[in-house]
Amino acid sequence: MASTAQISRSPLSDQVKDRLLQEILAGEYPPGSRIVETRVARELGTSQAPVREALRDLEALGIVEISAFRGARVRHPSKAELLEAYGIRAELESLGARLALPRLSDADLEELQGYVDEMQRAADAGDAHAEAVVDVAFHARVIHIAHNNTLERVWRTLEPLSRTYITLVVPGVNTRHIADLHVPILAALRGRDPDLATEAYHLHFEAAGDMFRETWVDEPSASNGAANSDPGTAAVERA
């Protein structure tokens, strides 16, 4: 792994998931490669339990595939799959903005401004992971202010962090531009204009999707590769 520093703070499974996600998206675990629980636990200084839980979470996100006989292997989401999530998020978050507008306080707007500032600083520093975390915090905050449990639950099933992170780490993506795409959303929220907010959200996801569409390269998923290979050699394990 890129770093052998042990993880010491809880919840361990979330930290293991975050570490694995970074390494998968950085190409250290390429599509089709196997993630060995015992090896990850040893490298991070944890038991196998948080590693197993982290892998289940990554499976739920569509990042890995787990089978009883083959273990956990990395899959490569298709461009179409990821772009579909953008379209759904545009609709859900436009609704969230409309519901949030009557509830927005000046303190909420200042908090959102802080997120935009943090995203821009992270982009300028070349820290895509930090930018992704703050990016999702911005969107999550508006959804939370909307105070609609069903909306929030559905939104979270799209796992915005992993999809946002995937977008930001693709070579050729302008991370500063993505950070700046939040400025029109915040301006619409400050103006408390539901129509402008809806338009800003749709333009945000269209622009991010266009950028992603030009840079993401589809590859066979781990399951497809396995179907055409010997089970004993389909996966590539890191030494």
Secondary structure, DSSP 8 states (H G I E B T S, - for coil): --------SS-HHHHHHHHHHHHHHTTSS-TT-EE-HHHHHHHHT--HHHHHHHHHHHHHTTSEEEETTTEEEE----HHHHHHHHHHHHHHHHHHHHHHGGG--HHHHHHHHHHHHHHHHHHHHT-HHHHHHHHHHHHHHHHHHHT-HHHHHHHHHT-HHHHHHHHHHSTT--HHHHHHTHHHHHHHHHTT-HHHHHHHHHHHHHHHHHHHHHH------HHHHHHTS-TTTSS----
